[in-house]
Amino acid sequence: MEQRLKQIIREVIDEKGSWLVELETMPDHVHLLVEVDPQYGVHKLVKAIKGRSSRELRQEFPRLRAKLPTLWTNAYFVATVGGAPLSTIRRYVEQQKKR
């Protein structure tokens, strides 16, 4: 299921013209480092990722429908990293799996 989620996220990011730098999935959340066109907006990208992944995963893995009323909450956290070196941010996302 984790690999399928990552595949869906990559597909949506590509389709929306964004650039995926780093991706890590956790049991209860996802870390993404993505470059998004400001004209498109990060909120639209998050909505597209959550919408498609919820729909497709719940269709492909019926046990998700039985266990969870929804796959995602309405909440998400976004931070800009304009001043930080990309290598630092990438290392942070990669290390989240080890926690």
N, CA, C and O atoms as a GROMACS GRO file, in nm:
protein
  396
    1MET      N    1   0.083  -0.118   0.000
    1MET     CA    2   0.000   0.000   0.000
    1MET      C    3   0.088   0.126   0.000
    1MET      O    4   0.056   0.224  -0.067
    2GLU      N    5   0.199   0.122   0.075
    2GLU     CA    6   0.288   0.238   0.080
    2GLU      C    7   0.342   0.271  -0.058
    2GLU      O    8   0.347   0.388  -0.097
    3GLN      N    9   0.384   0.169  -0.132
    3GLN     CA   10   0.438   0.194  -0.266
    3GLN      C   11   0.331   0.251  -0.360
    3GLN      O   12   0.361   0.337  -0.443
    4ARG      N   13   0.209   0.203  -0.346
    4ARG     CA   14   0.100   0.255  -0.429
    4ARG      C   15   0.071   0.401  -0.394
    4ARG      O   16   0.048   0.482  -0.484
    5LEU      N   17   0.073   0.434  -0.266
    5LEU     CA   18   0.053   0.573  -0.225
    5LEU      C   19   0.161   0.662  -0.286
    5LEU      O   20   0.131   0.768  -0.340
    6LYS      N   21   0.286   0.619  -0.278
    6LYS     CA   22   0.395   0.698  -0.335
    6LYS      C   23   0.378   0.715  -0.486
    6LYS      O   24   0.406   0.822  -0.540
    7GLN      N   25   0.333   0.610  -0.552
    7GLN     CA   26   0.312   0.617  -0.697
    7GLN      C   27   0.203   0.721  -0.729
    7GLN      O   28   0.221   0.802  -0.820
    8ILE      N   29   0.093   0.718  -0.657
    8ILE     CA   30  -0.016   0.812  -0.680
    8ILE      C   31   0.032   0.955  -0.656
    8ILE      O   32   0.004   1.044  -0.736
    9ILE      N   33   0.104   0.976  -0.548
    9ILE     CA   34   0.154   1.110  -0.517
    9ILE      C   35   0.244   1.160  -0.630
    9ILE      O   36   0.231   1.274  -0.673
   10ARG      N   37   0.334   1.075  -0.677
   10ARG     CA   38   0.425   1.114  -0.786
   10ARG      C   39   0.346   1.148  -0.912
   10ARG      O   40   0.377   1.246  -0.980
   11GLU      N   41   0.245   1.069  -0.944
   11GLU     CA   42   0.162   1.094  -1.062
   11GLU      C   43   0.093   1.230  -1.054
   11GLU      O   44   0.095   1.307  -1.150
   12VAL      N   45   0.032   1.259  -0.940
   12VAL     CA   46  -0.039   1.385  -0.924
   12VAL      C   47   0.058   1.502  -0.935
   12VAL      O   48   0.028   1.601  -1.002
   13ILE      N   49   0.171   1.493  -0.870
   13ILE     CA   50   0.270   1.600  -0.874
   13ILE      C   51   0.316   1.625  -1.017
   13ILE      O   52   0.326   1.740  -1.060
   14ASP      N   53   0.343   1.518  -1.091
   14ASP     CA   54   0.383   1.533  -1.232
   14ASP      C   55   0.272   1.598  -1.315
   14ASP      O   56   0.298   1.689  -1.394
   15GLU      N   57   0.150   1.550  -1.297
   15GLU     CA   58   0.037   1.603  -1.374
   15GLU      C   59   0.012   1.750  -1.348
   15GLU      O   60  -0.031   1.823  -1.438
   16LYS      N   61   0.039   1.795  -1.228
   16LYS     CA   62   0.012   1.934  -1.191
   16LYS      C   63   0.131   2.026  -1.221
   16LYS      O   64   0.128   2.144  -1.188
   17GLY      N   65   0.234   1.972  -1.283
   17GLY     CA   66   0.348   2.053  -1.323
   17GLY      C   67   0.439   2.093  -1.208
   17GLY      O   68   0.513   2.191  -1.218
   18SER      N   69   0.434   2.019  -1.099
   18SER     CA   70   0.520   2.045  -0.985
   18SER      C   71   0.640   1.952  -0.990
   18SER      O   72   0.647   1.863  -1.075
   19TRP      N   73   0.734   1.974  -0.900
   19TRP     CA   74   0.857   1.896  -0.900
   19TRP      C   75   0.877   1.835  -0.762
   19TRP      O   76   0.887   1.906  -0.662
   20LEU      N   77   0.882   1.701  -0.758
   20LEU     CA   78   0.902   1.628  -0.633
   20LEU      C   79   1.052   1.618  -0.604
   20LEU      O   80   1.128   1.566  -0.685
   21VAL      N   81   1.092   1.669  -0.488
   21VAL     CA   82   1.232   1.663  -0.447
   21VAL      C   83   1.252   1.544  -0.354
   21VAL      O   84   1.347   1.468  -0.370
   22GLU      N   85   1.163   1.528  -0.256
   22GLU     CA   86   1.176   1.420  -0.158
   22GLU      C   87   1.038   1.378  -0.110
   22GLU      O   88   0.947   1.460  -0.101
   23LEU      N   89   1.024   1.249  -0.078
   23LEU     CA   90   0.898   1.193  -0.033
   23LEU      C   91   0.925   1.084   0.068
   23LEU      O   92   1.001   0.991   0.041
   24GLU      N   93   0.863   1.093   0.184
   24GLU     CA   94   0.869   0.988   0.286
   24GLU      C   95   0.728   0.969   0.342
   24GLU      O   96   0.659   1.066   0.373
   25THR      N   97   0.687   0.844   0.354
   25THR     CA   98   0.558   0.814   0.414
   25THR      C   99   0.579   0.758   0.553
   25THR      O  100   0.671   0.681   0.578
   26MET      N  101   0.492   0.800   0.643
   26MET     CA  102   0.494   0.755   0.781
   26MET      C  103   0.360   0.686   0.808
   26MET      O  104   0.268   0.699   0.727
   27PRO      N  105   0.346   0.613   0.917
   27PRO     CA  106   0.218   0.547   0.944
   27PRO      C  107   0.098   0.642   0.951
   27PRO      O  108  -0.014   0.605   0.917
   28ASP      N  109   0.123   0.766   0.996
   28ASP     CA  110   0.010   0.858   1.013
   28ASP      C  111   0.024   0.991   0.940
   28ASP      O  112  -0.059   1.080   0.958
   29HIS      N  113   0.128   1.007   0.858
   29HIS     CA  114   0.142   1.128   0.779
   29HIS      C  115   0.246   1.109   0.668
   29HIS      O  116   0.314   1.007   0.661
   30VAL      N  117   0.256   1.209   0.583
   30VAL     CA  118   0.348   1.206   0.470
   30VAL      C  119   0.434   1.332   0.473
   30VAL      O  120   0.384   1.441   0.501
   31HIS      N  121   0.563   1.316   0.444
   31HIS     CA  122   0.653   1.430   0.430
   31HIS      C  123   0.682   1.447   0.282
   31HIS      O  124   0.727   1.354   0.215
   32LEU      N  125   0.654   1.566   0.230
   32LEU     CA  126   0.683   1.597   0.091
   32LEU      C  127   0.769   1.722   0.083
   32LEU      O  128   0.744   1.820   0.154
   33LEU      N  129   0.868   1.719   0.000
   33LEU     CA  130   0.943   1.839  -0.036
   33LEU      C  131   0.915   1.857  -0.185
   33LEU      O  132   0.963   1.781  -0.269
   34VAL      N  133   0.836   1.960  -0.215
   34VAL     CA  134   0.785   1.978  -0.351
   34VAL      C  135   0.804   2.124  -0.393
   34VAL      O  136   0.784   2.216  -0.314
   35GLU      N  137   0.841   2.140  -0.516
   35GLU     CA  138   0.846   2.274  -0.573
   35GLU      C  139   0.717   2.294  -0.652
   35GLU      O  140   0.688   2.220  -0.745
   36VAL      N  141   0.640   2.396  -0.612
   36VAL     CA  142   0.508   2.420  -0.670
   36VAL      C  143   0.505   2.558  -0.734
   36VAL      O  144   0.555   2.654  -0.677
   37ASP      N  145   0.447   2.565  -0.853
   37ASP     CA  146   0.428   2.694  -0.919
   37ASP      C  147   0.336   2.780  -0.831
   37ASP      O  148   0.225   2.738  -0.799
   38PRO      N  149   0.381   2.899  -0.792
   38PRO     CA  150   0.297   2.983  -0.706
   38PRO      C  151   0.164   3.022  -0.771
   38PRO      O  152   0.068   3.052  -0.701
   39GLN      N  153   0.159   3.022  -0.902
   39GLN     CA  154   0.034   3.052  -0.970
   39GLN      C  155  -0.068   2.939  -0.953
   39GLN      O  156  -0.189   2.963  -0.955
   40TYR      N  157  -0.018   2.818  -0.936
   40TYR     CA  158  -0.108   2.704  -0.913
   40TYR      C  159  -0.148   2.697  -0.766
   40TYR      O  160  -0.266   2.686  -0.734
   41GLY      N  161  -0.052   2.704  -0.679
   41GLY     CA  162  -0.079   2.706  -0.535
   41GLY      C  163  -0.065   2.570  -0.469
   41GLY      O  164  -0.114   2.469  -0.519
   42VAL      N  165   0.002   2.572  -0.355
   42VAL     CA  166   0.026   2.448  -0.282
   42VAL      C  167  -0.106   2.388  -0.232
   42VAL      O  168  -0.118   2.266  -0.225
   43HIS      N  169  -0.203   2.471  -0.197
   43HIS     CA  170  -0.330   2.419  -0.146
   43HIS      C  171  -0.401   2.335  -0.251
   43HIS      O  172  -0.466   2.235  -0.217
   44LYS      N  173  -0.392   2.372  -0.376
   44LYS     CA  174  -0.454   2.293  -0.484
   44LYS      C  175  -0.381   2.160  -0.502
   44LYS      O  176  -0.444   2.056  -0.526
   45LEU      N  177  -0.249   2.163  -0.490
   45LEU     CA  178  -0.172   2.039  -0.503
   45LEU      C  179  -0.206   1.943  -0.390
   45LEU      O  180  -0.226   1.824  -0.414
   46VAL      N  181  -0.212   1.992  -0.267
   46VAL     CA  182  -0.245   1.907  -0.152
   46VAL      C  183  -0.384   1.848  -0.170
   46VAL      O  184  -0.405   1.729  -0.146
   47LYS      N  185  -0.479   1.929  -0.212
   47LYS     CA  186  -0.616   1.882  -0.234
   47LYS      C  187  -0.619   1.772  -0.340
   47LYS      O  188  -0.689   1.671  -0.324
   48ALA      N  189  -0.545   1.790  -0.449
   48ALA     CA  190  -0.541   1.690  -0.556
   48ALA      C  191  -0.477   1.560  -0.508
   48ALA      O  192  -0.527   1.451  -0.538
   49ILE      N  193  -0.368   1.570  -0.433
   49ILE     CA  194  -0.300   1.450  -0.381
   49ILE      C  195  -0.392   1.374  -0.286
   49ILE      O  196  -0.408   1.253  -0.297
   50LYS      N  197  -0.451   1.445  -0.192
   50LYS     CA  198  -0.538   1.379  -0.095
   50LYS      C  199  -0.661   1.319  -0.161
   50LYS      O  200  -0.700   1.207  -0.129
   51GLY      N  201  -0.721   1.393  -0.253
   51GLY     CA  202  -0.842   1.344  -0.319
   51GLY      C  203  -0.818   1.218  -0.399
   51GLY      O  204  -0.890   1.119  -0.383
   52ARG      N  205  -0.718   1.221  -0.486
   52ARG     CA  206  -0.693   1.104  -0.570
   52ARG      C  207  -0.643   0.986  -0.488
   52ARG      O  208  -0.689   0.873  -0.509
   53SER      N  209  -0.551   1.010  -0.396
   53SER     CA  210  -0.498   0.897  -0.319
   53SER      C  211  -0.607   0.833  -0.233
   53SER      O  212  -0.611   0.711  -0.222
   54SER      N  213  -0.693   0.912  -0.175
   54SER     CA  214  -0.802   0.857  -0.094
   54SER      C  215  -0.895   0.772  -0.181
   54SER      O  216  -0.928   0.659  -0.146
   55ARG      N  217  -0.936   0.828  -0.293
   55ARG     CA  218  -1.028   0.756  -0.382
   55ARG      C  219  -0.967   0.626  -0.433
   55ARG      O  220  -1.030   0.520  -0.424
   56GLU      N  221  -0.845   0.633  -0.486
   56GLU     CA  222  -0.784   0.515  -0.547
   56GLU      C  223  -0.744   0.410  -0.444
   56GLU      O  224  -0.765   0.291  -0.466
   57LEU      N  225  -0.687   0.452  -0.333
   57LEU     CA  226  -0.646   0.354  -0.231
   57LEU      C  227  -0.767   0.284  -0.170
   57LEU      O  228  -0.762   0.164  -0.145
   58ARG      N  229  -0.874   0.358  -0.144
   58ARG     CA  230  -0.993   0.297  -0.086
   58ARG      C  231  -1.062   0.202  -0.184
   58ARG      O  232  -1.127   0.107  -0.143
   59GLN      N  233  -1.047   0.228  -0.315
   59GLN     CA  234  -1.101   0.136  -0.416
   59GLN      C  235  -1.014   0.010  -0.425
   59GLN      O  236  -1.065  -0.101  -0.434
   60GLU      N  237  -0.883   0.028  -0.422
   60GLU     CA  238  -0.790  -0.083  -0.439
   60GLU      C  239  -0.769  -0.165  -0.312
   60GLU      O  240  -0.736  -0.284  -0.320
   61PHE      N  241  -0.789  -0.105  -0.198
   61PHE     CA  242  -0.771  -0.172  -0.069
   61PHE      C  243  -0.898  -0.156   0.014
   61PHE      O  244  -0.905  -0.068   0.100
   62PRO      N  245  -0.999  -0.240  -0.011
   62PRO     CA  246  -1.129  -0.224   0.056
   62PRO      C  247  -1.122  -0.224   0.208
   62PRO      O  248  -1.210  -0.167   0.274
   63ARG      N  249  -1.021  -0.286   0.266
   63ARG     CA  250  -1.013  -0.287   0.412
   63ARG      C  251  -0.997  -0.146   0.469
   63ARG      O  252  -1.030  -0.121   0.585
   64LEU      N  253  -0.946  -0.053   0.388
   64LEU     CA  254  -0.936   0.086   0.434
   64LEU      C  255  -1.074   0.147   0.459
   64LEU      O  256  -1.092   0.225   0.552
   65ARG      N  257  -1.170   0.111   0.376
   65ARG     CA  258  -1.306   0.164   0.394
   65ARG      C  259  -1.367   0.113   0.523
   65ARG      O  260  -1.442   0.184   0.589
   66ALA      N  261  -1.334  -0.010   0.560
   66ALA     CA  262  -1.390  -0.069   0.681
   66ALA      C  263  -1.324  -0.014   0.808
   66ALA      O  264  -1.389  -0.002   0.911
   67LYS      N  265  -1.195   0.019   0.799
   67LYS     CA  266  -1.121   0.063   0.918
   67LYS      C  267  -1.130   0.213   0.943
   67LYS      O  268  -1.130   0.256   1.058
   68LEU      N  269  -1.138   0.291   0.836
   68LEU     CA  270  -1.128   0.436   0.850
   68LEU      C  271  -1.248   0.506   0.788
   68LEU      O  272  -1.286   0.472   0.675
   69PRO      N  273  -1.309   0.601   0.856
   69PRO     CA  274  -1.418   0.676   0.794
   69PRO      C  275  -1.368   0.763   0.679
   69PRO      O  276  -1.438   0.780   0.579
   70THR      N  277  -1.246   0.817   0.692
   70THR     CA  278  -1.180   0.890   0.584
   70THR      C  279  -1.032   0.857   0.587
   70THR      O  280  -0.978   0.822   0.692
   71LEU      N  281  -0.967   0.869   0.474
   71LEU     CA  282  -0.824   0.839   0.469
   71LEU      C  283  -0.741   0.957   0.521
   71LEU      O  284  -0.640   0.936   0.587
   72TRP      N  285  -0.783   1.078   0.492
   72TRP     CA  286  -0.710   1.198   0.530
   72TRP      C  287  -0.797   1.290   0.614
   72TRP      O  288  -0.920   1.287   0.604
   73THR      N  289  -0.733   1.371   0.696
   73THR     CA  290  -0.804   1.480   0.763
   73THR      C  291  -0.798   1.601   0.671
   73THR      O  292  -0.730   1.599   0.568
   74ASN      N  293  -0.869   1.706   0.706
   74ASN     CA  294  -0.864   1.830   0.628
   74ASN      C  295  -0.736   1.908   0.653
   74ASN      O  296  -0.704   2.000   0.577
   75ALA      N  297  -0.662   1.874   0.756
   75ALA     CA  298  -0.545   1.950   0.796
   75ALA      C  299  -0.421   1.912   0.715
   75ALA      O  300  -0.408   1.800   0.666
   76TYR      N  301  -0.333   2.010   0.702
   76TYR     CA  302  -0.200   1.986   0.648
   76TYR      C  303  -0.109   2.100   0.692
   76TYR      O  304  -0.157   2.209   0.722
   77PHE      N  305   0.021   2.075   0.695
   77PHE     CA  306   0.118   2.174   0.735
   77PHE      C  307   0.206   2.206   0.616
   77PHE      O  308   0.255   2.115   0.548
   78VAL      N  309   0.227   2.334   0.591
   78VAL     CA  310   0.314   2.379   0.482
   78VAL      C  311   0.414   2.478   0.539
   78VAL      O  312   0.378   2.565   0.618
   79ALA      N  313   0.538   2.463   0.498
   79ALA     CA  314   0.640   2.559   0.535
   79ALA      C  315   0.727   2.587   0.413
   79ALA      O  316   0.754   2.497   0.333
   80THR      N  317   0.769   2.710   0.398
   80THR     CA  318   0.860   2.742   0.289
   80THR      C  319   1.003   2.723   0.338
   80THR      O  320   1.032   2.738   0.457
   81VAL      N  321   1.092   2.691   0.247
   81VAL     CA  322   1.230   2.665   0.284
   81VAL      C  323   1.326   2.745   0.197
   81VAL      O  324   1.438   2.702   0.171
   82GLY      N  325   1.281   2.859   0.152
   82GLY     CA  326   1.359   2.941   0.059
   82GLY      C  327   1.502   2.968   0.102
   82GLY      O  328   1.591   2.967   0.016
   83GLY      N  329   1.528   2.992   0.230
   83GLY     CA  330   1.662   3.026   0.273
   83GLY      C  331   1.750   2.908   0.311
   83GLY      O  332   1.872   2.922   0.319
   84ALA      N  333   1.690   2.793   0.335
   84ALA     CA  334   1.768   2.676   0.379
   84ALA      C  335   1.826   2.603   0.259
   84ALA      O  336   1.764   2.595   0.154
   85PRO      N  337   1.947   2.549   0.276
   85PRO     CA  338   2.005   2.469   0.166
   85PRO      C  339   1.920   2.345   0.140
   85PRO      O  340   1.873   2.280   0.234
   86LEU      N  341   1.901   2.314   0.015
   86LEU     CA  342   1.820   2.198  -0.024
   86LEU      C  343   1.872   2.070   0.040
   86LEU      O  344   1.794   1.984   0.078
   87SER      N  345   2.003   2.057   0.051
   87SER     CA  346   2.061   1.936   0.110
   87SER      C  347   2.016   1.918   0.255
   87SER      O  348   1.995   1.805   0.299
   88THR      N  349   2.002   2.026   0.328
   88THR     CA  350   1.957   2.020   0.468
   88THR      C  351   1.813   1.973   0.476
   88THR      O  352   1.779   1.888   0.559
   89ILE      N  353   1.729   2.028   0.393
   89ILE     CA  354   1.587   1.991   0.393
   89ILE      C  355   1.571   1.846   0.348
   89ILE      O  356   1.493   1.772   0.408
   90ARG      N  357   1.642   1.807   0.245
   90ARG     CA  358   1.635   1.669   0.195
   90ARG      C  359   1.677   1.571   0.304
   90ARG      O  360   1.612   1.468   0.324
   91ARG      N  361   1.784   1.602   0.376
   91ARG     CA  362   1.832   1.517   0.485
   91ARG      C  363   1.726   1.506   0.595
   91ARG      O  364   1.705   1.398   0.650
   92TYR      N  365   1.661   1.616   0.628
   92TYR     CA  366   1.555   1.616   0.730
   92TYR      C  367   1.442   1.520   0.689
   92TYR      O  368   1.397   1.438   0.769
   93VAL      N  369   1.396   1.531   0.565
   93VAL     CA  370   1.286   1.444   0.520
   93VAL      C  371   1.329   1.298   0.521
   93VAL      O  372   1.253   1.212   0.565
   94GLU      N  373   1.449   1.270   0.472
   94GLU     CA  374   1.498   1.132   0.471
   94GLU      C  375   1.507   1.073   0.611
   94GLU      O  376   1.480   0.955   0.630
   95GLN      N  377   1.545   1.153   0.709
   95GLN     CA  378   1.565   1.105   0.846
   95GLN      C  379   1.433   1.080   0.920
   95GLN      O  380   1.433   1.016   1.025
   96GLN      N  381   1.323   1.130   0.869
   96GLN     CA  382   1.195   1.113   0.935
   96GLN      C  383   1.156   0.965   0.946
   96GLN      O  384   1.090   0.926   1.042
   97LYS      N  385   1.196   0.885   0.851
   97LYS     CA  386   1.166   0.742   0.852
   97LYS      C  387   1.232   0.672   0.970
   97LYS      O  388   1.180   0.572   1.020
   98LYS      N  389   1.346   0.723   1.013
   98LYS     CA  390   1.425   0.658   1.117
   98LYS      C  391   1.378   0.692   1.257
   98LYS      O  392   1.426   0.632   1.354
   99ARG      N  393   1.287   0.783   1.271
   99ARG     CA  394   1.239   0.824   1.404
   99ARG      C  395   1.137   0.731   1.459
   99ARG      O  396   1.088   0.753   1.570
   0.00000   0.00000   0.00000
